[in-house]
Structures are given as C-alpha cells and as structure tokens.
Amino acid sequence: MKSRLENIFILLNEPSYPENIGASARVVKNMGLGGLIVVKPRDCDLTKVLRMATHNAEDVVTHMEVHEDLREALMPFQHVVGTTARRGSRRTEIKTPRELGAVLTAFSRENRVVIMFGGEACGLTNEDLRYCDTLVTIPTSDFTSLNLAQAVMVVAYEVFTASVEIPRSFVPRLASRHELEGMYDHLRETLARINFINPENPDYWLVNVRRFFSRIGLRSRDVKIIRGICRQMDWYCKQVEGSGCPSCKTPARTSKV
C-alpha cells in the first residue's frame, strides 16, 4: 500500500519573509505534498511569494491557507510534527528527517499530517511545540541555524524519498487535532478541579499527559471514552460539593505528573 503524500502539509508559523513562503511553496510542488499553510505571516507580499515559487508552483500559492491562529490552523490534522533545533529533558523523542520520513509514510495513508516550521528569528516556541506529536531536528555540525526554506526542503525530501519504499506497517485513522484539543481542554479543567495537576499552571503540568497520549496515538473513540470519564468525574465532584460534607471539600495533595 502506497503512502499518500497529498495528506502531508507544510505549515510556516509566523514567517518573516515572503521569499521563504514562495520557496516553500516550490518545495511542496517539487515533493508532491498536499499543500502549504501560513500562520500570522509578517509579510505576505504575493508578488514576492510568486516570484520565488515560479509559475510551476503558482497553484500551491493560489490554494495556500493563511490563518491568524496556530491552534485553529492545526484543527483538521491527526498528526502534528514540529521542527526544532533545541533539545530538552521534558521533550518527547526527537527524530531525524530520515527517521521521520519512514514514520510519516505509514501515518499518511489514513491520516492528515502537518509538518510545522517556526519563523526565521526564533523558530517554534515551547508553547507551539505542545501541540506536536513528533519532533524532528536536522543534524548539523557546529552551526545549527538553517534558512527556513532550506529546512523545509531537507525534511520534505526525506519524506518523499521514504515514500518510494514503503514499510509494511499499518497506522489507523487517528483523532483530529480538533478532537484532541477539546479533550485536553476538558482534561485540564477536570484534573485541576480534583487537584491532580496544579491549577495555578495547568498547561505546564499537562505536558506529560500530552506526551503520554501522543505515544499511544488516540482514535476518535478513545477521545470519547476519555471525555466520558471526565464528565463522570465532573458529575461526581458536583455531587460531593453539593453534599455539604466538609471533609469531602478538603483539597487533595497535588500530584506531580
């Protein structure tokens, strides 16, 4: 079974230069990917974009999506990849572009995938990377900084190359980012309510929960089960709070997840 490169998209988050947008559109066309998404571009001069894209990739620019909110742009996708040059002990496993290519050939058969690149100055922030199921970094020597369009080309090339020889593995259709973010919002409220995570900084404590579910790969029915559990916990908390029992209202010790 072949991979579906048309299910793999490139997303540029807050790019500064229209030339990099145009060059990335050309890469999308070269490698047969699904399309280009741009979030909060600082300069999206279409004349400059089209000049770099050339007439061959004009259709990619024509159908390019432009968003003002990153979370909104990610909603249709089942798997989100983030590119980063920074490593940290709290981050998920970081793959090379070649390793990523092998993974995405399987995911793309039944799922829409987006590969996210940060702006030229700072790349993706820690907040941006929380949305990601997989992280990828391009190995370099002492100097890690790459031009944005060059980075897009390196990753897209490895994805395309991996699609030529398909590993015999199956990945089911996963929950969309819209479903997952709704679930994470629900989990954040419920776990903070029962003091399982610190209510003063819930997103920080939720990072490991996100990492855990990303490793599993949740399907739509799994999300519904988890949200059903949250609803039952919410219902029980309301019953306890309405019982007037002082001992039931004593906050539990916050768990450090």
WODAVEN-V543109 format. One line per field, one symbol per residue. psi: psi as a letter, one per 30 degrees, with the letter a starting at -180 (. if undefined). burial: b if it has 16 or more other ideal C-beta (glycine too) atoms within 10 Angstrom, else e. A space follows every 50 residues. Layout:
BEGIN
psi = ???
burial = ???
END
This chain:
BEGIN
psi = klljffgklkkjjhkfkfeeeeeeeeeeeeghleakkkkhkfjhjfeeee eeflfegeeeeegkkklfkeeeffefkfkkkkkkfkllfgllkklleeee eeefeeefefkkkkjkklleefakleeefffkfkkkkjklbfjfkkkeee eeeeeeeeeeeffejkkilkklklkleeeeeeeeeeeeeeeeeggeljff ieeeffeeeeeeeeeeikleeeeeeeeeeeeeeeeeeeeeeffgjefffk klkkkj.
burial = eebbbebbbbbbbbbebbbbbbbbbbbbbebebbbbbbbbbeeeeeebbb ebbeeebeebbeebeebeebeebbeebbbbbbbbeeeeeebbebbebbeb bbbbbbbbbebbbbbbbbbbeebbeeebbbbbbbbbbbeeeeeeebebbe bbbbbbbbbbebbeeeeeeebeebbbbebbbebbebbbebbbbbebbbbe ebeebbbebbbebbeebbeeebbeebbeebeebeeeeeeeeeeeeeeeee eeebeee
END
